[in-house]
Amino acid sequence: MVLRIYNTLTGKKEEFKPVEEGKVKMYVCGMTVYSDAHIGHARTYLAFDIVRRYLEYKGYKVTYVQNITDVDDKIIKSANERNMDPLEYSRYYTERCLSDMDALGIRRADIYPKASEHIEDMIKMIEKIIENGYAYVSGGDVYFSVEKFKDYGKLSKQKIEEMKAGARVEPGEKKRNPLDFALWKSAKPGEPKWQSPWGEGRPGWHIECSVMSTKYLGVPFDIHGGGQDLIFPHHENEIAQTEAAYGDGFANYWMHVGLLKVKGEKMSKSLGNIIPIRDAIKMYDPEIIRFFFASMHYRSPPNFTEEALDNARKSLEKIYRVYDLLRYYKKRNIGDEDEEVKEFIKDLEKGFEEAMDDDFNTPMAMKVIFEFIDKINNKLKEKPLGPETSRAAQEALRKVCNVLTLLQDVKEPDINPDEIKSLLEKYGLEVEAKSAEEGVDILLKRREDARKEKDWGTADSIRDDLKKIGIEVEDTKSGAVWYIKRRF
């Protein structure tokens, strides 16, 4: 099967062909660290975590670079308001933002270059752009001359003539054309500054990503990504300045993630609906949030609502129920091996790969996963599965779910032995259980005896008492089985 990716640059799905066989080099624009990470950041970085995981699933060795913008107008403003050094301020929020992503269960990138640590590289690229005739110095500032770059607008599908109509020069700017953008800004009081051939100052925002992506991934590299709001001007400007420095070809595939809405509205400070990740994971289990985002195609605009998160929780519980039932049968030699389940597994893997090969179609991949779950459920209604069949089905489910960031580091849930001991005493079972699990089995044997004696009150009471401590009992044709219900 062939992976196809929607390329914003060409406006169509294209077969993915990496620059270097067996390897993928991917750059995603990182956070500007002036405040805590929010769920909009989570939306973008979870999407690219899934992209990275699927590429690895397909056997690629992925190098994933995500920059840290620690020199920026917003950082300087926020730091000055708190009487802090801007770089110290940004270091503080860098650690907080990365720990927020860790808490949410998003894997870290391989490299996190910081803008402040690559100033010399930026100066060199700016010098090259000037040398090639695409930039000019004006009063200590350096500007990129947009009209010199004939392909400007090719990513955002805009024409220079149309952009000119709405552009204007802000007070204090020294550029020749309203569309020109800063590569280097002369020093202002209260701002971090570095020495350059044009005097003291700091880099513009756009040049940072051009430098850090090409430094670690070369030119060209495979995938450049970010949110849809970065298409223009940020990514458009990145293309212009990088190709002005190095010639045609920068990133081969441009991927953009749909912007998150909260209760149907765009996230913004003015609406007061920005939800920090730290607050979100107090309201919802991190895996629920990951499921919610993974169930949406990366190019779609998901709507973060209580109803959507509750539906995500219910769906996640269905996955865990089957996963834990398979765990139950895997540990007990009470069923037969089943050849048909092998076909279910093949269908799962084939359908999953077909979905993900189609521009990382995670909603379709989810559909395939739940079809597999339905098949396993129907099979378990017929008969218990043997340990090898259960193991293979459980591993197949976990493998595809891991790509979608689910079922990560799944631990067997604990049973409180004291609670089981109390129930054994309650029902007059004076036996010494070797383990809490054995105690549950003894209780279910007592329940089965009660059912045979038509003592429905005792049978129901045992089931209800087990449910109170998180143990779900299901009656099947071959007898009762149990699992610990995961709490989300």
FITORVEX-249039 format. One record per residue (C-alpha): residue number from 1; x, y, z. Coordinates in steps of 0.001 Angstrom, whole numbers. Each point is the difference from the previous one (the first is absolute). Layout:
BEGIN
+-----+---------+---------+---------+
!   i !      c1 !      c2 !      c3 !
+-----+---------+---------+---------+
! NUM !       X !       Y !       Z !
...
+-----+---------+---------+---------+
This chain:
BEGIN
+-----+---------+---------+---------+
!   i !      c1 !      c2 !      c3 !
+-----+---------+---------+---------+
!   1 !       0 !       0 !       0 !
!   2 !    1127 !    3535 !    -816 !
!   3 !    -175 !    2906 !    2443 !
!   4 !   -1577 !    3119 !   -1465 !
!   5 !     201 !    3390 !    1713 !
!   6 !   -2035 !    3122 !    -699 !
!   7 !    2585 !    2618 !    -934 !
!   8 !   -1135 !    3570 !     692 !
!   9 !    2564 !    1220 !   -2536 !
!  10 !   -1603 !   -1864 !   -2911 !
!  11 !   -3529 !    -201 !    1377 !
!  12 !    -298 !   -3758 !    -549 !
!  13 !     887 !   -3388 !    1425 !
!  14 !    3373 !   -1255 !   -1162 !
!  15 !    1858 !   -3262 !     357 !
!  16 !    2553 !     351 !    2773 !
!  17 !    3565 !    -408 !   -1228 !
!  18 !    2617 !     870 !    2615 !
!  19 !    3206 !    1782 !    -937 !
!  20 !    1993 !   -2892 !    1433 !
!  21 !   -1351 !   -3537 !    -245 !
!  22 !   -1155 !   -1422 !    3315 !
!  23 !     361 !    3328 !    1822 !
!  24 !   -2354 !    2913 !     614 !
!  25 !    1050 !    3486 !    1051 !
!  26 !   -2847 !    2005 !    1516 !
!  27 !    -153 !    3533 !    1381 !
!  28 !   -2974 !    1443 !    1864 !
!  29 !    -177 !    3610 !    1140 !
!  30 !     156 !     -46 !    3776 !
!  31 !   -1366 !    2182 !    2759 !
!  32 !     730 !    3620 !     711 !
!  33 !     591 !    -431 !    3712 !
!  34 !   -1624 !    3053 !    1594 !
!  35 !   -2722 !   -1897 !    1925 !
!  36 !   -1152 !   -3524 !     805 !
!  37 !    -833 !   -2393 !   -2827 !
!  38 !   -3709 !    -234 !    -825 !
!  39 !   -2240 !   -2547 !   -1702 !
!  40 !     542 !    1659 !   -3371 !
!  41 !    3675 !    -897 !     309 !
!  42 !   -1041 !   -3500 !    1052 !
!  43 !   -2108 !    -304 !   -3154 !
!  44 !    2967 !     759 !   -2268 !
!  45 !    2696 !   -1974 !    1780 !
!  46 !   -2172 !   -3062 !     548 !
!  47 !    -782 !     -34 !   -3737 !
!  48 !    3700 !     -30 !    -864 !
!  49 !     730 !   -2525 !    2732 !
!  50 !   -2423 !   -2310 !   -1835 !
!  51 !    1671 !     776 !   -3341 !
!  52 !    3390 !    -845 !    1493 !
!  53 !   -1322 !   -3192 !    1638 !
!  54 !   -1570 !   -1219 !   -3242 !
!  55 !    3146 !     666 !   -1998 !
!  56 !    1881 !   -2076 !    2583 !
!  57 !   -2710 !   -2681 !    -223 !
!  58 !     770 !    -174 !   -3720 !
!  59 !    3666 !    -526 !     745 !
!  60 !    1438 !    3471 !    -559 !
!  61 !    2691 !    1471 !    2233 !
!  62 !   -1428 !    3406 !     851 !
!  63 !    1935 !    3084 !    1075 !
!  64 !   -2513 !    2404 !    1496 !
!  65 !    1057 !    3597 !     704 !
!  66 !   -2249 !    2478 !    1817 !
!  67 !    1418 !    3434 !     731 !
!  68 !    -420 !    2165 !    3077 !
!  69 !    -580 !    3681 !    -748 !
!  70 !    1550 !    1654 !    3036 !
!  71 !     646 !    3400 !   -1613 !
!  72 !   -3224 !    1751 !    -973 !
!  73 !   -2049 !    3187 !     519 !
!  74 !   -2549 !   -1775 !    2238 !
!  75 !    2751 !   -1482 !    2193 !
!  76 !    1730 !    3365 !     352 !
!  77 !   -3279 !    1753 !     884 !
!  78 !   -1023 !   -2643 !    2569 !
!  79 !    3488 !    -118 !    1549 !
!  80 !     200 !    3798 !     290 !
!  81 !   -3413 !      90 !    1696 !
!  82 !    1423 !   -2367 !    2648 !
!  83 !    3405 !    1711 !     223 !
!  84 !    1722 !   -3175 !   -1192 !
!  85 !    2810 !    -587 !   -2459 !
!  86 !   -1730 !   -1170 !   -3234 !
!  87 !    2279 !   -3012 !    -461 !
!  88 !    -415 !   -1064 !    3643 !
!  89 !   -3758 !     456 !    -398 !
!  90 !     -57 !   -2149 !   -3137 !
!  91 !    2111 !   -2728 !    1663 !
!  92 !   -2570 !    -228 !    2780 !
!  93 !   -2898 !    -416 !   -2429 !
!  94 !    1927 !   -2364 !   -2262 !
!  95 !     229 !   -2502 !    2847 !
!  96 !   -3638 !     487 !     931 !
!  97 !   -1198 !    -464 !   -3587 !
!  98 !    2045 !   -3148 !    -541 !
!  99 !   -1185 !   -1469 !    3299 !
! 100 !   -3594 !     772 !   -1027 !
! 101 !     475 !   -2055 !   -3163 !
! 102 !    1569 !   -2796 !    2045 !
! 103 !   -2993 !     -11 !    2353 !
! 104 !   -2350 !    -251 !   -2958 !
! 105 !    1872 !   -3008 !   -1384 !
! 106 !    1435 !    1626 !   -3129 !
! 107 !    3451 !   -1340 !    -860 !
! 108 !    2810 !    2507 !    -115 !
! 109 !    1679 !     939 !   -3270 !
! 110 !    3564 !   -1194 !    -582 !
! 111 !    1453 !    3518 !     -31 !
! 112 !   -1260 !    3262 !    1540 !
! 113 !    2255 !    2774 !   -1346 !
! 114 !    -425 !    3420 !    1607 !
! 115 !      60 !    3205 !   -2029 !
! 116 !    2329 !    1729 !    2481 !
! 117 !    2626 !   -2715 !    -514 !
! 118 !     109 !     409 !   -3803 !
! 119 !     503 !    3747 !    -466 !
! 120 !    3309 !    -416 !   -1862 !
! 121 !   -1651 !   -2452 !   -2406 !
! 122 !   -2774 !    2526 !    -631 !
! 123 !    2443 !    2794 !    -698 !
! 124 !    1788 !   -2206 !   -2544 !
! 125 !   -3235 !    -825 !   -1807 !
! 126 !   -1044 !    3656 !     -62 !
! 127 !    3379 !     910 !   -1483 !
! 128 !    -516 !   -2615 !   -2698 !
! 129 !   -3477 !    1357 !    -819 !
! 130 !    1418 !    3532 !    -299 !
! 131 !    2867 !   -1269 !   -2135 !
! 132 !   -2491 !   -1714 !   -2333 !
! 133 !   -1904 !    3275 !    -451 !
! 134 !   -3192 !    -824 !    1921 !
! 135 !     416 !    2238 !    3058 !
! 136 !    1131 !    3497 !     916 !
! 137 !    1264 !    1885 !    3066 !
! 138 !   -1998 !    2973 !    1221 !
! 139 !    1086 !    1915 !    3082 !
! 140 !    1303 !   -3029 !    1873 !
! 141 !   -2911 !   -2215 !   -1057 !
! 142 !     192 !   -2594 !   -2758 !
! 143 !   -3075 !    -663 !   -2144 !
! 144 !    -837 !   -2684 !   -2512 !
! 145 !   -1042 !    1503 !   -3328 !
! 146 !   -3173 !   -1924 !    -846 !
! 147 !    -254 !    1304 !   -3565 !
! 148 !    3418 !   -1462 !    -804 !
! 149 !   -1314 !   -3513 !     779 !
! 150 !   -2267 !    -783 !   -2952 !
! 151 !   -1626 !   -3082 !    1591 !
! 152 !   -1160 !    1850 !    3101 !
! 153 !   -3518 !   -1168 !     862 !
! 154 !     362 !   -3513 !   -1432 !
! 155 !    -783 !   -1692 !    3316 !
! 156 !   -2941 !    2177 !    1029 !
! 157 !   -1250 !     293 !   -3606 !
! 158 !      58 !    3801 !      89 !
! 159 !    1234 !    2470 !   -2577 !
! 160 !    2371 !    2794 !     914 !
! 161 !   -2250 !    2575 !   -1683 !
! 162 !   -2979 !   -1040 !    2148 !
! 163 !    2077 !     -26 !    3202 !
! 164 !    1261 !    3508 !    -698 !
! 165 !   -3514 !    1394 !     125 !
! 166 !    -398 !    -747 !    3708 !
! 167 !    3588 !     531 !    1125 !
! 168 !    1378 !    3090 !    1701 !
! 169 !    3185 !    1161 !    1669 !
! 170 !    -314 !     265 !    3785 !
! 171 !    1397 !    3107 !    1772 !
! 172 !    3728 !    -400 !     686 !
! 173 !     561 !   -2576 !   -2751 !
! 174 !    2708 !     762 !   -2556 !
! 175 !    -992 !   -2328 !   -2827 !
! 176 !    -384 !     931 !   -3651 !
! 177 !   -3090 !   -2074 !    -665 !
! 178 !   -2900 !    -715 !    2379 !
! 179 !     355 !   -3758 !    -714 !
! 180 !    3691 !    -155 !     921 !
! 181 !     698 !   -1761 !    3285 !
! 182 !    2792 !     289 !    2543 !
! 183 !    2918 !   -2397 !      20 !
! 184 !    1856 !    2017 !    2658 !
! 185 !   -1313 !    2655 !    2381 !
! 186 !    2210 !    2733 !    1452 !
! 187 !     302 !      98 !    3782 !
! 188 !   -2607 !    1772 !    2098 !
! 189 !     208 !     805 !    3720 !
! 190 !    -965 !   -2878 !    2285 !
! 191 !     472 !   -2687 !   -2662 !
! 192 !    2582 !   -2789 !    -275 !
! 193 !    2564 !     835 !   -2663 !
! 194 !    2930 !   -1485 !   -1867 !
! 195 !    2767 !    1535 !   -2066 !
! 196 !    -357 !    -275 !   -3796 !
! 197 !    1489 !    1578 !   -3149 !
! 198 !   -2958 !    2422 !      82 !
! 199 !     384 !    1001 !    3629 !
! 200 !   -1474 !   -1384 !    3196 !
! 201 !   -3395 !   -1623 !    -298 !
! 202 !   -1902 !   -3277 !    -151 !
! 203 !   -1399 !   -2268 !   -2729 !
! 204 !   -3473 !     165 !   -1471 !
! 205 !   -2350 !   -2879 !     755 !
! 206 !     -84 !   -1606 !   -3462 !
! 207 !    3762 !    -363 !    -442 !
! 208 !     204 !   -2088 !    3175 !
! 209 !   -1847 !   -2986 !   -1471 !
! 210 !    1818 !     154 !   -3333 !
! 211 !    3325 !    -200 !    1786 !
! 212 !    -831 !   -2649 !    2581 !
! 213 !   -1811 !   -2333 !   -2416 !
! 214 !    2760 !      27 !   -2612 !
! 215 !    2807 !    -188 !    2573 !
! 216 !   -1254 !   -3311 !    1400 !
! 217 !   -1741 !   -1506 !   -3028 !
! 218 !    1831 !    1394 !   -3036 !
! 219 !   -1484 !    1294 !   -3260 !
! 220 !   -2350 !   -1331 !   -1144 !
! 221 !   -1621 !   -1981 !    2801 !
! 222 !   -3220 !   -2003 !     -53 !
! 223 !   -2826 !    1446 !    2113 !
! 224 !    -594 !    3485 !    1365 !
! 225 !   -3058 !     446 !    2182 !
! 226 !   -1972 !    2237 !    2305 !
! 227 !   -3466 !    1402 !     551 !
! 228 !   -2050 !    1393 !   -2879 !
! 229 !     458 !    3490 !    1442 !
! 230 !    3704 !    -198 !    -868 !
! 231 !    -510 !    -410 !   -3764 !
! 232 !      90 !    3766 !    -388 !
! 233 !    2100 !    1894 !     680 !
! 234 !    2383 !   -2241 !    1982 !
! 235 !     410 !   -2987 !   -2307 !
! 236 !    -308 !    2113 !   -3113 !
! 237 !    2864 !    2139 !    1263 !
! 238 !    2032 !   -3028 !    1006 !
! 239 !    -182 !   -1325 !   -3559 !
! 240 !     951 !    3361 !   -1497 !
! 241 !    3037 !     644 !    2173 !
! 242 !    1281 !   -3599 !     -46 !
! 243 !    -241 !    -330 !   -3781 !
! 244 !    1535 !    3462 !    -347 !
! 245 !    2972 !   -1349 !    1943 !
! 246 !     282 !   -3521 !   -1388 !
! 247 !   -1958 !    -129 !   -3254 !
! 248 !   -3141 !   -1971 !    -835 !
! 249 !   -1120 !   -2732 !    2364 !
! 250 !    -385 !     402 !    3752 !
! 251 !   -2499 !   -2534 !    1377 !
! 252 !   -1650 !   -2501 !   -2334 !
! 253 !   -3300 !    -474 !    1872 !
! 254 !   -1808 !    2743 !    1900 !
! 255 !   -2549 !   -1236 !    2549 !
! 256 !   -2398 !    2221 !    1932 !
! 257 !   -2236 !    -880 !    2927 !
! 258 !   -3577 !    1273 !     288 !
! 259 !    -517 !    2600 !    2724 !
! 260 !   -1816 !    -975 !    3157 !
! 261 !   -3328 !    1490 !    1019 !
! 262 !   -1355 !     111 !    3538 !
! 263 !   -3779 !    -385 !     158 !
! 264 !    -234 !    1057 !   -3627 !
! 265 !    2144 !    3127 !     287 !
! 266 !    3593 !     716 !    -928 !
! 267 !    2341 !      44 !    2987 !
! 268 !    1049 !    3519 !     934 !
! 269 !     948 !    2090 !    3000 !
! 270 !   -2807 !    2436 !    -738 !
! 271 !   -2592 !   -2779 !     334 !
! 272 !    1698 !   -1361 !    3099 !
! 273 !    -240 !   -3576 !   -1293 !
! 274 !    3671 !    -981 !     -65 !
! 275 !     386 !   -3184 !    2060 !
! 276 !    3511 !    -746 !    1285 !
! 277 !    1020 !   -3654 !    -198 !
! 278 !     523 !      72 !    3769 !
! 279 !   -3678 !     812 !     488 !
! 280 !   -1225 !   -2384 !   -2690 !
! 281 !    1607 !   -3065 !    1596 !
! 282 !   -1604 !     887 !    3320 !
! 283 !   -3384 !    -258 !   -1711 !
! 284 !     705 !   -2987 !   -2262 !
! 285 !    2371 !   -2937 !      36 !
! 286 !    2861 !     709 !   -2463 !
! 287 !    -931 !   -3085 !   -2022 !
! 288 !   -3538 !    1315 !    -489 !
! 289 !    1432 !    3216 !   -1426 !
! 290 !    2362 !   -1965 !   -2238 !
! 291 !   -2875 !   -2195 !   -1199 !
! 292 !   -2090 !    3081 !    -775 !
! 293 !    2733 !    1518 !   -2175 !
! 294 !     983 !   -3314 !   -1610 !
! 295 !   -3599 !    -648 !   -1045 !
! 296 !      62 !    3162 !   -2154 !
! 297 !    1875 !     307 !   -3283 !
! 298 !    3023 !    2229 !     492 !
! 299 !   -1202 !    2496 !   -2626 !
! 300 !   -3463 !     385 !    1556 !
! 301 !    -967 !    2632 !    2620 !
! 302 !   -1013 !   -2025 !    3103 !
! 303 !   -2502 !    1461 !    2453 !
! 304 !    1020 !    -405 !    3649 !
! 305 !   -3244 !    -499 !    1949 !
! 306 !   -1094 !   -1939 !    3077 !
! 307 !   -2190 !   -2232 !   -2171 !
! 308 !    2874 !    -814 !   -2370 !
! 309 !    2327 !    -824 !    2898 !
! 310 !   -2673 !   -2153 !    1657 !
! 311 !    -460 !   -1922 !   -3259 !
! 312 !    3765 !    -453 !    -169 !
! 313 !     -16 !   -1448 !    3517 !
! 314 !   -2756 !   -2500 !    -869 !
! 315 !    1813 !   -1106 !   -3148 !
! 316 !    3263 !    -376 !    1883 !
! 317 !   -1739 !   -2166 !    2592 !
! 318 !   -1148 !   -2332 !   -2800 !
! 319 !    3583 !    -424 !   -1171 !
! 320 !    1256 !    -725 !    3498 !
! 321 !   -2845 !   -2428 !     721 !
! 322 !     980 !   -2238 !   -2911 !
! 323 !    3709 !     473 !     730 !
! 324 !    -528 !   -1135 !    3596 !
! 325 !   -2275 !   -2895 !    -929 !
! 326 !    2707 !   -1255 !   -2352 !
! 327 !    2445 !     382 !    2870 !
! 328 !   -2320 !   -2181 !    2133 !
! 329 !    -102 !   -2796 !   -2569 !
! 330 !    3720 !     317 !    -729 !
! 331 !     782 !    -813 !    3643 !
! 332 !   -2380 !   -2974 !     238 !
! 333 !      36 !   -3209 !   -1958 !
! 334 !   -3790 !    -295 !    -249 !
! 335 !    -670 !     475 !   -3709 !
! 336 !     936 !   -1282 !   -3427 !
! 337 !    2280 !    1613 !   -2548 !
! 338 !   -1948 !    1499 !   -2880 !
! 339 !    1236 !     283 !   -3587 !
! 340 !   -2700 !    2515 !    -949 !
! 341 !    1431 !    2530 !    2451 !
! 342 !    3217 !     -91 !   -2050 !
! 343 !   -2054 !    1252 !   -2945 !
! 344 !   -1475 !    2730 !    2220 !
! 345 !    3539 !    1098 !     836 !
! 346 !    1003 !      62 !   -3672 !
! 347 !   -3091 !    2097 !    -795 !
! 348 !     859 !    2373 !    2858 !
! 349 !    3575 !     526 !   -1162 !
! 350 !    -934 !     326 !   -3674 !
! 351 !   -2889 !    2400 !     652 !
! 352 !    2037 !    2062 !    2442 !
! 353 !    2883 !     421 !   -2441 !
! 354 !   -2340 !     854 !   -2883 !
! 355 !   -1585 !    2715 !    2141 !
! 356 !    3266 !    1451 !    1241 !
! 357 !    1611 !    -177 !   -3437 !
! 358 !   -2789 !    2298 !   -1181 !
! 359 !    1428 !    3223 !    1446 !
! 360 !      -7 !   -1338 !    3577 !
! 361 !   -3757 !    -538 !      38 !
! 362 !    -396 !    -640 !    3716 !
! 363 !   -3850 !      51 !      16 !
! 364 !      10 !   -2886 !   -2485 !
! 365 !    2709 !   -1752 !    2024 !
! 366 !   -2222 !     317 !    3087 !
! 367 !   -2896 !   -1514 !   -1950 !
! 368 !    2159 !   -2985 !    -916 !
! 369 !    1042 !    -437 !    3646 !
! 370 !   -3602 !     -36 !    1211 !
! 371 !    -980 !   -2468 !   -2711 !
! 372 !    2705 !   -2296 !    1374 !
! 373 !   -1317 !     520 !    3524 !
! 374 !   -3529 !    -926 !   -1124 !
! 375 !    1308 !   -3204 !   -1600 !
! 376 !    1878 !    -963 !    3163 !
! 377 !   -3058 !     772 !    2128 !
! 378 !   -2163 !   -2247 !   -2161 !
! 379 !    2602 !   -2746 !     160 !
! 380 !     183 !     224 !    3811 !
! 381 !   -3778 !    -323 !     201 !
! 382 !     310 !   -3332 !   -1788 !
! 383 !    2878 !   -1503 !    1985 !
! 384 !    3150 !     782 !    2004 !
! 385 !    3186 !     532 !   -1990 !
! 386 !    3213 !   -1907 !     611 !
! 387 !    3038 !    1776 !    1466 !
! 388 !    1967 !     254 !   -3255 !
! 389 !   -2965 !    1327 !   -1957 !
! 390 !    -746 !    2503 !    2780 !
! 391 !    3637 !    1086 !     155 !
! 392 !     208 !     540 !   -3779 !
! 393 !   -3276 !    1972 !     -76 !
! 394 !    1022 !    2126 !    2985 !
! 395 !    3415 !     777 !   -1474 !
! 396 !   -1503 !     908 !   -3383 !
! 397 !   -2468 !    2364 !    1682 !
! 398 !    2702 !    1610 !    2071 !
! 399 !    2356 !     399 !   -2967 !
! 400 !   -2425 !    2036 !   -2106 !
! 401 !   -1324 !    1945 !    2990 !
! 402 !    3557 !     988 !     941 !
! 403 !     342 !    1762 !   -3358 !
! 404 !   -3001 !    2112 !     985 !
! 405 !    1674 !     690 !    3399 !
! 406 !   -2420 !   -2343 !    1823 !
! 407 !     692 !   -2974 !    2292 !
! 408 !    3404 !    1450 !     859 !
! 409 !    1928 !   -1794 !    2746 !
! 410 !   -3125 !   -1866 !    1057 !
! 411 !     368 !   -1451 !    3465 !
! 412 !   -2124 !   -2782 !    1390 !
! 413 !   -2490 !    1649 !    2326 !
! 414 !     372 !    -776 !    3678 !
! 415 !   -2526 !   -1774 !    2212 !
! 416 !     -95 !     978 !    3646 !
! 417 !     563 !   -3284 !    1906 !
! 418 !   -1614 !    1404 !    3160 !
! 419 !   -3219 !     724 !   -1879 !
! 420 !     -67 !   -3540 !   -1391 !
! 421 !     713 !   -1432 !    3465 !
! 422 !   -2941 !    1966 !    1414 !
! 423 !   -2327 !   -1381 !   -2683 !
! 424 !    1173 !   -3550 !     625 !
! 425 !    -834 !     466 !    3676 !
! 426 !   -3336 !    1614 !    -836 !
! 427 !   -1098 !   -3067 !   -1949 !
! 428 !    1345 !   -2468 !    2564 !
! 429 !    2831 !   -1260 !   -2165 !
! 430 !    2575 !   -1006 !    2571 !
! 431 !    2828 !    -689 !   -2421 !
! 432 !    3475 !    1431 !    -367 !
! 433 !     298 !    1387 !   -3540 !
! 434 !    3555 !     -49 !   -1335 !
! 435 !    -652 !    3245 !   -1859 !
! 436 !   -2687 !    2630 !    -451 !
! 437 !    -776 !   -1479 !   -3437 !
! 438 !    -512 !   -3426 !    1506 !
! 439 !   -2316 !    1632 !    2544 !
! 440 !   -2130 !    1398 !   -2836 !
! 441 !    -203 !   -3465 !   -1552 !
! 442 !   -1139 !   -1471 !    3331 !
! 443 !   -2718 !    2651 !     271 !
! 444 !   -1183 !    -755 !   -3540 !
! 445 !    -110 !   -3728 !     841 !
! 446 !   -2228 !     889 !    2957 !
! 447 !   -2141 !    2116 !   -2318 !
! 448 !    -297 !   -2853 !   -2504 !
! 449 !   -1122 !   -2357 !    2809 !
! 450 !   -2609 !    2571 !    1057 !
! 451 !   -1322 !     213 !   -3565 !
! 452 !    -321 !   -3788 !    -172 !
! 453 !   -1968 !     114 !    3255 !
! 454 !   -2113 !    2831 !   -1478 !
! 455 !    1216 !    2253 !    2804 !
! 456 !    -114 !    3022 !   -2265 !
! 457 !     330 !    2456 !    2874 !
! 458 !    3439 !   -1316 !    1014 !
! 459 !    1121 !    -307 !   -3615 !
! 460 !    -966 !    3575 !    -779 !
! 461 !    1484 !    1241 !    3278 !
! 462 !    3417 !   -1528 !    -769 !
! 463 !      -7 !    1516 !   -3480 !
! 464 !   -1012 !    3432 !    1360 !
! 465 !    2587 !     -88 !    2790 !
! 466 !    2739 !    -822 !   -2497 !
! 467 !   -1177 !    2837 !   -2234 !
! 468 !     291 !    2443 !    2917 !
! 469 !    3718 !    -750 !     225 !
! 470 !     471 !     302 !   -3771 !
! 471 !    -335 !   -3623 !   -1100 !
! 472 !   -2464 !    -591 !   -2827 !
! 473 !   -1566 !   -3459 !    -336 !
! 474 !   -1368 !   -1215 !   -3320 !
! 475 !   -1974 !   -3199 !    -485 !
! 476 !     827 !   -1982 !   -3120 !
! 477 !   -1084 !   -3349 !   -1415 !
! 478 !    3049 !   -1601 !    1611 !
! 479 !    -367 !    1713 !    3363 !
! 480 !     747 !    3302 !    1711 !
! 481 !    3106 !    1992 !    -876 !
! 482 !    1279 !    3143 !    1664 !
! 483 !    2256 !    2984 !    -610 !
! 484 !     913 !    3164 !    1858 !
! 485 !   -1718 !    3003 !   -1514 !
! 486 !    2459 !    2774 !    -775 !
! 487 !    -797 !    3341 !    1576 !
! 488 !     166 !    3049 !   -2259 !
+-----+---------+---------+---------+
